[in-house]
Amino acid sequence: MRRIILSAAIMAAAFAAAGCIFEPRTADDPLAEGDPWVVPILPKSIFYNLQTGFSSAANSNYERSLAEEFVFIARPQDWPDAPAWGKTEELDFLTRVKGEYPAAREILFGDENMTFERENVEVGRAEYEGLYVITLDPGGGEPVETYAGKAIFIVEKGATGWALVSWEDVDIYETYSTSTYLRRTLQ
């Protein structure tokens, strides 16, 4: 028994000399490498990550939000002969947007509360239909541009959480050009 107590005392002294193992470490800056990533535990979390990825200088949140099999389906009235558009084309488009509009970029999904006109959430799959609004500022005194429309977004759950599988532009909103038109002009 004395041997156990002596061993415990020696270990305690060694830890005390080395510093407390329970000292708090300095927290990492959550914005050090762009906007924080929201782990997509819920299907709607993906829209927050798409928004922050679109607005930030880095593409990481946007890219991580797209499923490998992601497809964009163009509105035929805006781009009748649209090419196949997958994740690679979407990320190339995003890079062009950030180059053309360096001052500011914003995308909103649904209304101000991220509520869609139609929401259908099932096990492993969610479908949202509603408004999106894209606001782009080229800077240098140039006018801010707005694109908006109605789309169907399909989100599916994978091994690492929810991801956007498809974005289909289905209608215009007021007098704004759609994201299909924006993609076509920046291709």
Protein Blocks (a to p, Z undefined) as FASTA:
>chain_A
ZZmmmmmmmmmmmmmmnopfkbccddddfklnocaddddfbfklmmmmmmmmmmmmbfkl
mmmmpcfklccdddfklommaccddfklmmmmmmmmmmmmmmbccddehjfkopafbdcd
dehiacddddddddddebjoiacddddddddddddddfkoccdfbdcdfbdehjbccfkl
mmmmmZZ
